[in-house]
Amino acid sequence: MQIADEIVQHIRAGVLKPGDMVPSESELVERYGVSGGTIRKAMVEVRASGLVHTRHGKGSFVKDRPPVRSRSSDRFRASHRRGGRAAYLAESEQAGATAKVSVLFVGPVAAPDEVAERLGVESGSQVLARRRLYFRNGVPVETATSYLPWDVVRDIPELFAENPGPGGIYARLEDAGHAFAEFVETLQARSAARAEASELGLGSGAPVIHLVREAITSTGRVVEVCDTLMAADQFVLSYRIPAVD
């Protein structure tokens, strides 16, 4: 732990700069006079800090990936949608980052059990899925799949397009008369599966945040379930919690 703490402090102090390679195992063994096993354990702790990434056969490198501040109580403001900005673009703009969204899939799918339950539809019934990969300054940071009830989307052709237009899918749903009352998010921290880590450019077993959001209208209907996976080292989640009824 002492070795790991010293390496982390070197990174935070700028002794090791973004893009620099962390000294190799043999160098660290010689420097600290300990076994290779001790160094490997120390590097597990360093990687857990989210400050480095490991390239197979090449070593560990300091990340140039400052966290995005995700303002969960602000990012879905109606004013953003009226201004033509979807939540992720508004969030990135506030962070001074360059955002890009790559649409991986748009089309009908059978609703997974948990999604169907949240949407209030039969398991396996047809829903519209929209899967995206989000980038910040050219780095993949988040994947998200939105599931929307078929009876809600079938008369909104923009939702079947890769680009649904200014303000994103929530703006198109509002245009169709679905007024939002609230968004409910459930978060869980866990390790990334191998395929998930590969898609986000993370090391095997890297920490991720699994977030599931329900978009609920003023009539109490859930019109979207968004299943999101976020690189944990990229996000600081900030919430505003009212202290009054």
C-alpha positions as a printed Julia matrix, in Angstrom:
245×3 Matrix{Float64}:
   0.0     0.0     0.0
   2.91    2.36    0.72
   4.35    1.73   -2.74
   0.95    2.22   -4.38
   0.36    5.45   -2.44
   3.73    6.82   -3.52
   3.08    6.07   -7.2
  -0.38    7.64   -6.98
   1.09   10.74   -5.31
   3.7    11.02   -8.08
   0.87   11.01  -10.63
  -1.23   13.55   -8.75
   1.79   15.81   -8.24
   2.71   15.7   -11.93
   5.98   13.83  -11.45
   4.42   11.24  -13.75
   2.51   13.15  -16.43
  -0.38   12.05  -18.69
   0.97    9.59  -21.24
   4.06    8.7   -19.17
   4.76    5.04  -18.57
   4.79    3.91  -14.96
   8.19    2.32  -14.14
   8.29   -1.36  -15.04
   7.99   -4.16  -12.49
  11.74   -4.81  -12.59
  12.49   -1.11  -12.05
  10.11   -0.95   -9.1
  11.53   -4.15   -7.61
  15.01   -2.59   -7.72
  13.82    0.78   -6.42
  11.9    -0.54   -3.42
  13.86   -3.72   -2.7
  10.77   -5.94   -2.61
   9.56   -8.97   -4.53
   7.8    -8.92   -7.89
   4.67  -10.21   -6.17
   4.6    -7.18   -3.89
   4.95   -4.84   -6.88
   2.14   -6.62   -8.74
  -0.12   -6.2    -5.7
   0.83   -2.52   -5.5
  -0.02   -2.02   -9.18
  -3.47   -3.54   -8.6
  -4.08   -0.7    -6.12
  -2.67    1.9    -8.53
  -4.96    0.71  -11.34
  -7.92    0.8    -8.93
  -7.26    4.53   -8.48
  -8.36    5.07  -12.08
  -5.24    7.09  -12.85
  -3.5     4.57  -15.11
  -4.4     2.11  -17.82
  -2.48   -1.01  -18.78
  -1.63   -2.03  -22.33
  -0.99   -5.74  -22.66
   2.7    -6.38  -23.22
   3.59   -2.69  -23.06
   3.09   -1.57  -19.47
   0.97    0.89  -17.48
   0.52    4.49  -18.57
  -0.83    7.6   -16.83
  -4.26    8.49  -18.15
  -5.11   11.8   -19.72
  -8.76   11.45  -18.75
  -9.96   14.09  -16.28
 -13.4    13.28  -14.88
 -16.57   14.66  -16.41
 -18.85   16.2   -13.8
 -22.26   14.69  -14.44
 -24.83   17.06  -12.96
 -27.66   14.61  -12.65
 -30.09   17.14  -11.24
 -29.33   19.63  -14.04
 -28.65   17.64  -17.19
 -32.32   16.99  -17.98
 -33.5    20.58  -17.64
 -36.23   21.46  -20.13
 -34.26   24.6   -21.01
 -31.5    22.4   -22.47
 -33.97   20.66  -24.75
 -35.59   23.93  -25.75
 -32.11   25.15  -26.64
 -31.62   22.11  -28.87
 -29.11   20.34  -26.62
 -29.54   16.73  -25.54
 -28.44   15.85  -21.99
 -24.99   14.49  -22.8
 -24.11   17.4   -25.07
 -25.26   19.91  -22.43
 -23.27   18.09  -19.75
 -20.1    18.02  -21.87
 -20.47   21.67  -22.8
 -20.65   22.6   -19.11
 -17.44   20.6   -18.54
 -15.66   22.33  -21.43
 -15.27   19.02  -23.28
 -15.74   18.01  -26.91
 -18.55   15.46  -27.19
 -19.36   12.95  -29.89
 -22.12   10.35  -30.09
 -21.86    7.26  -32.28
 -25.18    5.5   -32.94
 -24.62    1.73  -32.95
 -28.17    0.5   -33.51
 -31.73    1.77  -33.94
 -34.58   -0.65  -34.44
 -37.19   -2.99  -32.96
 -36.15   -5.59  -30.38
 -37.88   -7.91  -27.92
 -38.03   -6.22  -24.52
 -35.73   -7.87  -21.93
 -37.53   -8.96  -18.76
 -36.3    -6.14  -16.5
 -36.9    -3.49  -19.16
 -40.39   -4.82  -19.87
 -41.26   -4.68  -16.18
 -40.08   -1.08  -15.9
 -41.96   -0.06  -19.07
 -45.12   -1.85  -17.98
 -45.26   -4.05  -21.09
 -45.23   -7.8   -21.62
 -41.81   -9.44  -21.53
 -40.59  -10.04  -25.06
 -42.99   -7.55  -26.61
 -41.66   -5.28  -29.33
 -39.98   -2.05  -28.26
 -37.69    0.42  -29.99
 -34.04    0.22  -28.97
 -31.5     3.01  -29.54
 -27.91    2.05  -28.66
 -25.18    4.7   -28.55
 -21.49    5.01  -27.7
 -20.47    8.36  -26.22
 -17.04    9.96  -26.57
 -15.4    12.78  -24.65
 -12.4    14.42  -26.31
 -12.14   11.37  -28.56
 -12.19    8.83  -25.7
 -15.12    6.39  -25.26
 -16.65    6.99  -21.84
 -20.21    5.64  -21.86
 -22.6     3.27  -23.64
 -26.36    3.64  -23.43
 -29.34    1.75  -24.79
 -32.76    3.41  -24.67
 -35.86    1.22  -24.79
 -39.16    2.9   -25.72
 -42.69    1.4   -25.89
 -43.78    0.69  -29.45
 -47.17    2.36  -29.11
 -45.39    5.54  -28.02
 -42.78    5.68  -30.79
 -44.58    4.27  -33.82
 -46.02    7.68  -34.76
 -42.79    9.62  -34.1
 -40.63    8.94  -37.18
 -37.7    11.02  -35.88
 -37.1     8.43  -33.16
 -36.21    5.86  -35.83
 -33.51    8.11  -37.3
 -29.88    8.08  -36.11
 -30.21   11.78  -35.36
 -33.61   12.49  -33.8
 -33.08   16.24  -34.08
 -32.32   19.14  -31.72
 -32.75   18.3   -28.05
 -32.6    14.53  -28.62
 -35.29   11.91  -28.08
 -36.77   13.65  -25.03
 -37.51   16.75  -27.1
 -39.26   14.61  -29.73
 -41.33   12.86  -27.05
 -42.32   16.25  -25.63
 -43.24   17.45  -29.12
 -45.62   14.47  -29.31
 -47.34   15.5   -26.08
 -45.46   13.45  -23.49
 -44.7    15.96  -20.72
 -42.01   14.77  -18.31
 -42.6    14.8   -14.57
 -39.37   13.18  -13.36
 -36.41   10.98  -14.15
 -35.56    8.15  -11.77
 -32.02    6.73  -11.81
 -30.67    3.61  -10.12
 -26.9     3.21   -9.91
 -24.65    0.29   -9.11
 -20.83    0.15   -9.13
 -19.24   -3.05  -10.4
 -16.38   -4.43  -12.47
 -16.67   -4.35  -16.25
 -17.16   -7.61  -18.12
 -14.53   -8.29  -20.78
 -16.72   -7.14  -23.7
 -17.79   -4.01  -21.81
 -14.19   -3.13  -20.97
 -13.18   -3.59  -24.59
 -15.96   -1.33  -25.87
 -14.97    1.45  -23.46
 -11.22    0.98  -23.89
 -10.76   -0.06  -20.25
  -8.56   -2.63  -18.6
 -10.11   -5.99  -17.77
 -12.17   -5.74  -14.58
 -12.02   -1.93  -14.5
 -14.69   -0.24  -12.35
 -17.84    0.95  -14.11
 -21.09    2.57  -13.07
 -24.21    0.76  -14.23
 -27.06    3.26  -14.36
 -30.67    2.54  -15.27
 -32.96    5.53  -15.82
 -36.73    5.72  -16.15
 -38.26    8.74  -17.89
 -41.71    9.27  -16.35
 -44.43   11.53  -17.74
 -46.96   13.66  -15.9
 -49.5    10.84  -16.41
 -47.2     8.43  -14.55
 -46.16    6.46  -17.62
 -42.59    5.3   -18.17
 -41.85    6.18  -21.8
 -38.16    5.27  -21.79
 -35.8     2.98  -19.91
 -32.16    3.83  -20.51
 -29.56    1.2   -19.63
 -26.18    2.96  -19.31
 -22.65    1.82  -18.56
 -20.13    4.51  -17.59
 -16.35    4.34  -17.15
 -16.16    5.06  -13.42
 -12.96    7.09  -13.67
 -14.65    9.51  -16.08
 -17.57   10.68  -13.99
 -18.23   12.53  -10.77
 -21.94   12.3    -9.97
 -23.4    15.4    -8.36
 -27.01   15.56   -7.13
 -29.21   18.33   -5.85
 -31.53   16.93   -3.17
 -34.42   19.15   -2.0
 -34.72   19.43    1.78
 -38.41   20.37    1.7
 -41.56   18.44    0.8
